[in-house]
Amino acid sequence: MERPTVLIISDDVDFRHAISTRWHVEKKPPVFVNDARASFDLAIVGKTDAVVFDSLRSSGKPVIHVSSSNGHA
């Protein structure tokens, strides 16, 4: 079975690292990419430019937006 590809986008390098590090402890972690032009199955997005959301929305793929609960990064 092919591993899914997860796109991680954030202006915060620590965010990308935290997401990928947690998944690497799994037996079969997904493949991680940081380039929005790459093919992906799921996108996880942290703090970034609104233009990124528009381009991801047009992909038709699932997108998870992670933000702070009080609206501040």
C-alpha positions as CSV (number, residue, x, y, z in Angstrom):
1,M,0.0,0.0,0.0
2,E,1.3,3.4,-1.0
3,R,1.9,5.9,1.8
4,P,-0.2,9.1,1.7
5,T,1.4,12.4,1.1
6,V,0.9,15.2,3.5
7,L,1.7,18.8,2.5
8,I,2.7,21.0,5.5
9,I,2.6,24.7,5.0
10,S,3.4,27.3,7.6
11,D,5.5,30.4,8.0
12,D,6.6,28.9,11.3
13,V,9.3,26.3,10.9
14,D,8.6,24.9,14.4
15,F,5.1,24.1,13.3
16,R,6.2,22.0,10.3
17,H,8.8,20.3,12.5
18,A,6.2,19.5,15.3
19,I,3.7,18.0,12.8
20,S,6.2,15.8,11.0
21,T,8.1,14.7,14.1
22,R,5.0,13.4,15.8
23,W,4.0,11.3,12.8
24,H,7.5,9.8,12.4
25,V,7.0,7.7,15.5
26,E,4.2,5.8,13.6
27,K,5.0,2.5,12.0
28,K,4.0,3.7,8.5
29,P,4.2,7.5,8.5
30,P,3.0,9.5,5.5
31,V,5.4,11.2,3.1
32,F,5.8,14.9,3.9
33,V,6.3,17.6,1.4
34,N,6.7,21.4,1.9
35,D,6.1,22.5,-1.7
36,A,2.5,23.4,-2.6
37,R,3.2,22.5,-6.2
38,A,3.8,18.8,-5.2
39,S,1.1,16.2,-5.4
40,F,-0.5,15.6,-2.0
41,D,-3.4,13.8,-0.3
42,L,-3.9,16.1,2.7
43,A,-2.7,19.6,3.5
44,I,-2.1,20.8,7.0
45,V,-1.7,24.6,7.2
46,G,-0.5,26.8,10.0
47,K,0.1,30.5,9.9
48,T,0.6,31.7,6.3
49,D,-0.6,34.0,3.6
50,A,-4.3,33.9,2.6
51,V,-3.3,33.3,-1.0
52,V,-2.1,29.9,0.0
53,F,-5.6,29.0,1.2
54,D,-7.1,30.0,-2.1
55,S,-4.7,27.8,-4.1
56,L,-5.3,24.8,-1.8
57,R,-9.1,25.2,-1.9
58,S,-8.9,24.9,-5.7
59,S,-7.0,21.6,-5.4
60,G,-10.1,19.8,-4.1
61,K,-8.0,17.9,-1.5
62,P,-8.8,18.0,2.3
63,V,-7.2,20.9,4.1
64,I,-6.7,21.2,7.9
65,H,-6.1,24.7,9.2
66,V,-4.4,24.8,12.6
67,S,-4.6,28.2,14.4
68,S,-4.5,29.5,17.9
69,S,-7.9,29.7,19.6
70,N,-7.5,33.4,20.5
71,G,-6.6,34.5,16.9
72,H,-3.0,35.3,17.8
73,A,0.0,33.3,16.6
